[in-house]
């Protein structure tokens, strides 16, 4: 008598493509919308933190961004990369936060190293992110924004053009100038730190 093969109770979950989840969120799936917020909050927060240079503003901008995204999710066109649309909303939200900040006293800023310890944050710290963050903070907003989108968020020229509304040639030219300004800022920061160390050594030697 032939024995039947035991039925396995271990069923592998179906592989769900990220874009499928995004489209499910667009179609009103509450679990997919929750996944969307959890999936993209770290990158949106990092972007907002670099744009606003203030933790509380970054948290507010991140929360406002996802409130707007979920409210308008039915307008998302799948022909566009979702991150492009998401970052365009985040960018406009940061601009609104910046305008509100001008109408209130500015709170003391804290270092980016105190942000939530995501894997990306840990990797950035190992690459001397604090030094880069300080130099980046000295740049005008138009250059800080484009460095963040291209080098830190991995956006393409075309995607940055879509987010900012700039011609692609302007994006490329601005990125070139931003890199030069960041290099100069890093060199100035290193020189200032070297002067501070020499002054400290001199005081200790004279003590």
N, C-alpha and C positions, 0 to 999 in steps of 0.2 A: 504494500500500500504506500502510495506516494505521500510524503509529508508536505504539508503546506508551509510556505515561508512565513515565519511570524511577522505580524504587522508592526512596523516600527512606529513608536509614538513620538519620535523626534522628527519634527517637521521644520525644515529650515525656512526662515521668514523670506518672503519674496524680496528680491533686490529692487529697491525703489530709487530711481534716478532723482538727483537733486532738482532738476527742472520739473519733474513730475510733481514733487512736493510743492514747489512754488506755484505751479498751476492749480494744484488742489487748494492751496491757500487762497488763490485768486477766486476760486469757485466757492469759497465759503467754508471749507473744511476747518473746523476749530483746532483740531490737533495739528494740522499742517501749518496753521497760522502761529501756533505756539512754537512749533519747531523752527519756523522762519525767524521769529524773534530771538530764540536761543542761539540759532546758528550764526546770525549776522550781528548780534549786539556787540561782541568784542571788537570787530573791525570798525564798526560805526563809532564806538566809543573812542577808540584810538584816534580815528580821523578827527572827531570833534574836539578831543583834547589838544591835538596839535593845532587845530584851527583857532580855538578859543584861548588856549594857554591857561585854562582855569578848570579845576576838577568839577566844581559845582556847575559851572556853565556847560561843561562837557556832558555831565549826567543829565542836565535839563534838556540839552539839545538832542541827546540820544533818545530820551523818552519821547520828546516831541516828534522826532523823526519817525519812530515806529507808530506813534499815534496817527500821524498823517499817512504813513504807508498802509496801515491796515484799513484806514478809512477810505483810501483810494485804490486799494488793491485790485478792485474789479476793472480799473482802467489800465492795468499793466498789459502791454502788448508783447507777446512772447517772441516776436521777431527781434526784440532788443534784449541784450544781456541784462539780467535782473540787477546785477550789481551797479550797472551804469545808472539805471533809474533810481536805485536806492541812494547812491552817493549824490545824485543831483538833488534829491530831497534833503539829505543831510547837509549839503553845502548851503542851500537856501535857508535852512533852519539855523545854521551857525551865523549866517549874515543877520538874521533877525535877532539872535541872542546878542551879537556884537552891538547892534543898534540899541537894544535895551540896556546893555551894560553902560553905554555912554550916558544914560539918564540916571545911573545910580552909582554910589561909591564903589570903587574897586577893592575887593577883598584881597589880602595877601595871597600870592600864588604859591602852590606847593609843587614839589618836583614830580616829574612824570614817573620816577621810580616808585612812588607810593601808590600808583594805580594798581588795579586788580592784577594778580599774578597769573596771567594767562601764559600758555607756552610761548606764544609769540613775544610777549613782554620779557620773559626770561631770556629768550634768545637775543633780543635787542640789548638787554643789559650786558650780556657776555660780549657783545660787539661795541661796548662803550657807548651805549645809547644815551647816557646822561650827558656826555660831552656833545653829541650830535644834537640832542634836544635843546641844550642851552644855545648852541650856535643857530639852530633853526629858529628859535624864538626871537632872535634879533633881526630876522629878515622881514621885509614888508609882507603883508598878508598875501599879495598876489604871487610872490615867489614861494612862500611857505606852503601855500595851497598846492602849487603844481609839483613841488618836490614830494609832498606827501602822497599825492595821487599817483605819481609815476613810480617813484622809488620805493615807497613804503607800502602802497596798496596794489602795486603791480598793474595799474591801468595802462591801456594802450593810448597812443596819441588820439586816435579816433574817439575813444571813450571819453578822454579828457575834454576833447572838443565838444562832445555832446553834453557833458556835465556843466561845463563853464559857458557854453555858447560862443566860444572863440573859434575863429578859423584855425584849421590844423597847422598852417604855417606860423600863426601867432603862438600856438601852443609850443611848437618846436623851438621857436626863437626865445620864448619866455623861459622854457626849461633850460636852454643853454645859458642864459643870463643868471637864472636861479642857481645853477651849479657853480658858476663863478663866484657868486655872492656867498654861497654856503662855504666854499673853499676859503674865501677871504675871512669869513666870520670864524671858521675853525682856527685859522692861523692867528687871528687876533685874540681868540680865547686862549690858545696855547701860550701866546706871548704874555698875556695878562697873568696866567697861572704861574708862569716862570718868574715873573717879577714879584709876585706874591711870595713864592717860595724863597727867593733870594732875600727879600725883606725879612721874612721869618727867621732865616738862618742868621742874618746879620744881627737881629735883636737877641737871638739866643747866644750868639758868640759874644755879644757885649754885656750879657747879663752876669 
